[in-house]
Each structure stands twice: as C-alpha cells, then as structure tokens.
C-alpha cells in the first residue's frame, strides 16, 4: 500500500499528508507566473522499498514513467482546470526479478478545482489528475492539500518534485520497512509566454463584495454584487460552484419591510398588540406588546440572524394578569417559525398550546410577527 500511495502522490501532483515535497524555489512572485495554460511534458517516479523481517530481506523497485502525454493544466483566477490524456508504464522488480511491466492510459480527463498560493506554497482543493492503478480507489486524495513548486527563471517550466527516505515498523509483524522515493513532474509552456491574471472580473467582484458588506441591507449594492459574481463566472468559470453558492444565498436582494403586525388568536379571541416595543441589545431582539385596553401582553426574544423553527426565547403571554408559557407536554406543543431576523426586520409566525403555572391551557393560532427593531 505504501508503494501505491507514493505513486499516487506523484500523479496527483500534490502530496499525501505525511509525504511532503522538498525543494527550493527560484522565483519570487510565483503566483503571478502560474497563470495560464501549462502542458504536461513528463512524469517519473522511482520507489525502492526494503523490508527486513527477522533478518530476511525483501527489496522491490517501482518505476513509473510517462510514455505519451497530451494534457494541460490551466490556472485562471483562483481556480484551475485540467484536460486531455496521458499514458504511463508501471514496472515492478522484486529482489532483482521483474514481476510486472504494465501500461496504463487515462483518456478524456476534464476536471478542476480551487487553489491558493503563498510564496512557493500551493494549497489545492481538488485534483490535477484522475488516476487508476490496479483498480484502486483514489478518492481519498481529493480535498484540500498543500505542496511546494518551482518555476524556471524564464517562466517556461513548472516542476513538482519529491525526494525522501522513510523508515517504518509494521505494528503487526514487526517488519522494518525502508522506503526511498524520488519523483518528478514537469510542465512547460510556449517560449516568452508569461501570463498575468486573465480574470480581471475577480477584482471587480471583490470591490462589489466589500461595498455590500458595508451595508448588507442595501438592495442596489446586493444586485451589483450579484451582477459582479455572474460576470466573473462568465469570464473566469466557477469549477467548484462557490460563486454560484454566494449568488443563491443572496436571493432576490429584496429588502424585507415590516408593517408593525403583532397578533395572535386564542380560542375565538383575536388579540392585536397595538403598543409595541422592539429593541436589540448584544444581538438579542426583544419584543414586547400590549393590547389597546392593556389587558393582554406578549413578550419574547430572538437572537438576531437566527431563523427557522423554535428560535423564540422566553415567550410569555399574559391575559388578565395570568401568565402563560410554551407547553412541552408532547401534544400540540407551542412552536414558532422565524423567516427574517436581520436588517432591522423581524418576521415570524407562532401557534400551539401555552399553559399557566396552575396548569390551565390555551390554544394559540394565527400568531404573526412583522415588526422593525
């Protein structure tokens, strides 16, 4: 399995968690020089494994070399895409005897993901390669990983390399396993081509996001942010769907408005709380209401930003001096549903049974909240 993992680490062009790449970078602003399309030139790995089990030595050599490549890697904005085909040969020699020399071909690869760069460190969410080796499941290699890389002084060659020696002891058998791994993956592009970020739309999106975050209740700023995101998708792509997710979360950008409604029906009695006090302190919205005659009162709280079922807190309904609290008897229990609690607007509905300290029950229906704070 160790041999297979080392091979996979090469062919995905990023490292397994405990198998870091180790080499010096010759460049400074490598994040700029990365942009654009790179053509796979070759990859190769040489893996030697020596197992010492009670003095019996078993050695194996795994040699993987590309044979034909027609494969590209394209960095655009904060995303990358891959496309093409590649073939390679896997040779295995055990104790000096060749036991396998198998060719493999991967066709019609079309993938992508997100990446970020800090100096010569690259963090990748996705995979540069698809890979099959003896039917193994390689999905474990997907997800966020970090590696180092090197670009030549003329900006025309991108190299990923790995060189390491490790020793492990098998906890089951006690065998001592020593592994030596040297691997290289080389990518090139046409002479003189140094590409700056072609995704100018990303900067416009960042500006629109900053403006919207300063006033997220402004419908015009919300629509401008959505338009910038849509333009970035059109120009730069959205392989991992993160930009579309932001658009979906923004919704239709319509700012909720309130009409001062705070009502409930108990039995056949319709109660309107015309005197309303709605305040916020430390993100906690407090609602208090009193009927026109002063005989009925309501009180509850909601944490700003909380929506969904049963986010009401400390609910109390007072009728003619008797306080009623949410019932939790398991039959038609009091429940609430909050749809908006941001932008100085609170909108919710509530219903169910409330009970007094003496055990008297009331059934509430048509409870509605549509107020500003």
GUTOR-991121 format. One line per 8 residues: number of its first residue (from 1); their letters; for each residue x, y, z of C-alpha. Coordinates in steps of 0.05 Angstrom, whole numbers. Example, Ala and Ser with C-alpha at 12.3 -4.5 7.8 and 13.67 -1.06 7.14 Angstrom:
2
1 = AS = 246:-90:156 | 273:-21:143
This chain:
373
1 = XXXXXXXX = 0:0:0 | 57:48:15 | 84:38:-55 | 17:54:-84 | 8:117:-41 | 76:144:-63 | 57:133:-135 | -9:168:-126
9 = XXXXXXXX = 25:227:-93 | 66:238:-156 | 9:230:-205 | -37:278:-167 | 19:329:-167 | 7:344:-94 | 29:309:-32 | -1:258:14
17 = XXXXXXXX = -6:287:84 | 58:255:110 | 98:256:46 | 117:330:34 | 154:355:-27 | 222:385:-10 | 260:432:-57 | 280:506:-64
25 = XXXXXXXX = 241:556:-104 | 280:601:-153 | 223:651:-160 | 190:706:-121 | 121:725:-145 | 105:655:-169 | 30:666:-160 | 31:714:-220
33 = XXXXXXXX = 75:669:-263 | 29:610:-253 | -30:640:-290 | -47:610:-358 | -40:542:-390 | 14:491:-376 | 27:429:-419 | 48:364:-385
41 = XXXXXXXX = 117:344:-410 | 133:283:-369 | 128:250:-302 | 170:196:-269 | 177:164:-201 | 227:114:-174 | 207:80:-110 | 251:29:-73
49 = XXXXXXXX = 223:-10:-14 | 265:-55:30 | 231:-99:82 | 271:-132:138 | 231:-188:171 | 272:-227:223 | 334:-218:180 | 300:-238:115
57 = XXXXXXXX = 309:-180:66 | 258:-167:10 | 271:-109:-37 | 225:-82:-91 | 232:-26:-141 | 174:10:-172 | 187:53:-234 | 132:95:-264
65 = XXXXXXXX = 146:134:-328 | 101:172:-375 | 100:147:-447 | 51:193:-483 | 21:258:-456 | -30:306:-485 | -52:340:-422 | -60:412:-399
73 = XXXXXXXX = -67:448:-332 | -96:519:-334 | -94:569:-276 | -149:622:-280 | -162:669:-222 | -168:626:-160 | -187:563:-199 | -153:512:-243
81 = XXXXXXXX = -178:466:-298 | -148:403:-329 | -160:370:-396 | -131:315:-440 | -100:246:-439 | -37:212:-413 | -5:143:-414 | 48:112:-368
89 = XXXXXXXX = 84:47:-353 | 89:16:-284 | 149:-30:-276 | 158:-73:-213 | 222:-110:-196 | 226:-155:-134 | 294:-180:-110 | 323:-166:-178
97 = XXXXXXXX = 268:-202:-218 | 218:-164:-260 | 148:-184:-240 | 107:-132:-276 | 112:-81:-332 | 42:-55:-342 | 19:2:-387 | -39:47:-367
105 = XXXXXXXX = -77:101:-405 | -125:154:-378 | -169:187:-431 | -215:247:-435 | -197:278:-368 | -236:342:-354 | -232:368:-283 | -217:427:-240
113 = XXXXXXXX = -217:457:-171 | -194:516:-129 | -123:535:-107 | -86:589:-69 | -12:608:-68 | 33:635:-12 | 103:644:-39 | 122:576:-67
121 = XXXXXXXX = 69:540:-26 | 5:519:-63 | -58:496:-28 | -105:457:-74 | -177:437:-65 | -188:386:-119 | -143:342:-162 | -96:355:-220
129 = XXXXXXXX = -103:283:-245 | -150:225:-249 | -113:160:-236 | -126:86:-238 | -76:33:-215 | -98:-39:-208 | -170:-16:-194 | -151:23:-131
137 = XXXXXXXX = -198:75:-104 | -160:141:-103 | -217:186:-79 | -180:194:-13 | -132:241:-49 | -186:292:-65 | -196:352:-19 | -150:406:6
145 = XXXXXXXX = -75:393:6 | -12:435:5 | 52:428:-35 | 113:467:-59 | 132:481:-131 | 185:513:-175 | 182:556:-238 | 244:565:-281
153 = XXXXXXXX = 277:634:-287 | 248:645:-357 | 178:626:-332 | 171:569:-383 | 178:507:-339 | 138:487:-277 | 167:429:-236 | 138:389:-179
161 = XXXXXXXX = 189:343:-146 | 192:294:-87 | 254:263:-55 | 250:228:12 | 272:168:53 | 228:139:108 | 232:80:156 | 171:48:188
169 = XXXXXXXX = 158:-12:233 | 97:-54:217 | 59:-57:284 | 30:-125:266 | 91:-164:241 | 148:-122:269 | 179:-117:200 | 224:-57:186
177 = XXXXXXXX = 205:-23:121 | 251:29:89 | 225:69:30 | 264:114:-17 | 223:156:-64 | 246:204:-120 | 194:232:-167 | 187:290:-216
185 = XXXXXXXX = 130:321:-256 | 147:373:-308 | 101:422:-344 | 120:472:-399 | 91:529:-439 | 109:567:-502 | 172:610:-502 | 162:680:-476
193 = XXXXXXXX = 91:668:-450 | 84:697:-381 | 11:708:-364 | -17:756:-313 | -84:740:-282 | -133:738:-340 | -191:742:-293 | -199:817:-285
201 = XXXXXXXX = -271:805:-264 | -247:777:-198 | -223:846:-175 | -290:877:-192 | -325:823:-152 | -281:837:-91 | -298:911:-95 | -372:896:-101
209 = XXXXXXXX = -368:848:-42 | -334:900:2 | -387:952:-14 | -444:903:0 | -413:880:66 | -412:952:89 | -487:957:81 | -519:889:70
217 = XXXXXXXX = -589:918:73 | -578:960:10 | -616:927:-48 | -575:964:-101 | -509:941:-72 | -535:870:-67 | -555:869:-140 | -488:899:-160
225 = XXXXXXXX = -452:844:-122 | -495:790:-156 | -480:821:-224 | -405:821:-210 | -408:748:-189 | -446:728:-251 | -396:766:-294 | -337:731:-260
233 = XXXXXXXX = -369:663:-273 | -377:681:-347 | -305:705:-354 | -267:661:-306 | -310:599:-293 | -334:571:-227 | -310:499:-226 | -324:486:-152
241 = XXXXXXXX = -391:523:-152 | -371:570:-96 | -390:634:-134 | -459:606:-152 | -469:588:-79 | -459:661:-59 | -509:682:-113 | -560:633:-87
249 = XXXXXXXX = -550:657:-15 | -562:729:-36 | -631:711:-62 | -671:764:-99 | -639:821:-59 | -707:847:-39 | -702:882:29 | -754:858:77
257 = XXXXXXXX = -802:912:102 | -847:908:163 | -918:933:175 | -920:933:251 | -962:870:258 | -962:833:325 | -1025:790:332 | -1050:723:358
265 = XXXXXXXX = -1116:686:365 | -1132:645:427 | -1196:606:420 | -1244:655:388 | -1209:716:416 | -1168:756:366 | -1115:798:401 | -1076:855:369
273 = XXXXXXXX = -1018:883:407 | -1021:955:384 | -970:983:433 | -903:953:411 | -833:959:438 | -779:924:398 | -706:932:417 | -638:898:406
281 = XXXXXXXX = -581:890:455 | -519:847:444 | -552:815:383 | -614:795:423 | -680:823:396 | -733:834:450 | -806:842:431 | -859:869:479
289 = XXXXXXXX = -931:884:461 | -993:907:497 | -1066:907:472 | -1105:972:466 | -1141:961:532 | -1079:938:569 | -1108:870:589 | -1064:827:544
297 = XXXXXXXX = -989:828:537 | -936:788:499 | -861:781:508 | -807:740:473 | -736:745:447 | -698:723:384 | -623:723:371 | -610:768:311
305 = XXXXXXXX = -595:726:249 | -630:663:276 | -684:636:231 | -722:571:226 | -764:532:276 | -767:547:350 | -716:603:356 | -763:643:401
313 = XXXXXXXX = -736:650:472 | -770:666:538 | -840:670:508 | -895:695:556 | -967:712:540 | -1005:749:596 | -1081:750:596 | -1116:789:650
321 = XXXXXXXX = -1056:781:697 | -1045:706:685 | -980:687:651 | -978:630:600 | -915:595:577 | -900:547:519 | -927:477:532 | -879:418:525
329 = XXXXXXXX = -929:363:541 | -919:330:474 | -987:346:445 | -995:408:401 | -935:440:435 | -921:513:424 | -877:525:363 | -851:584:323
337 = XXXXXXXX = -823:595:254 | -777:655:241 | -764:676:169 | -727:742:178 | -687:770:237 | -637:816:204 | -636:885:172 | -678:913:230
345 = XXXXXXXX = -737:869:210 | -766:811:249 | -818:766:214 | -845:702:244 | -907:660:259 | -926:620:321 | -980:574:347 | -994:516:394
353 = XXXXXXXX = -1012:506:467 | -989:551:524 | -1002:536:597 | -1004:574:663 | -968:556:727 | -1034:528:753 | -1039:481:693 | -1092:519:652
361 = XXXXXXXX = -1082:510:577 | -1095:558:519 | -1091:541:446 | -1059:595:403 | -1070:602:328 | -1052:653:275 | -995:684:314 | -958:732:270
369 = XXXXX = -898:779:279 | -878:831:227 | -842:888:263 | -780:931:260 | -727:940:313
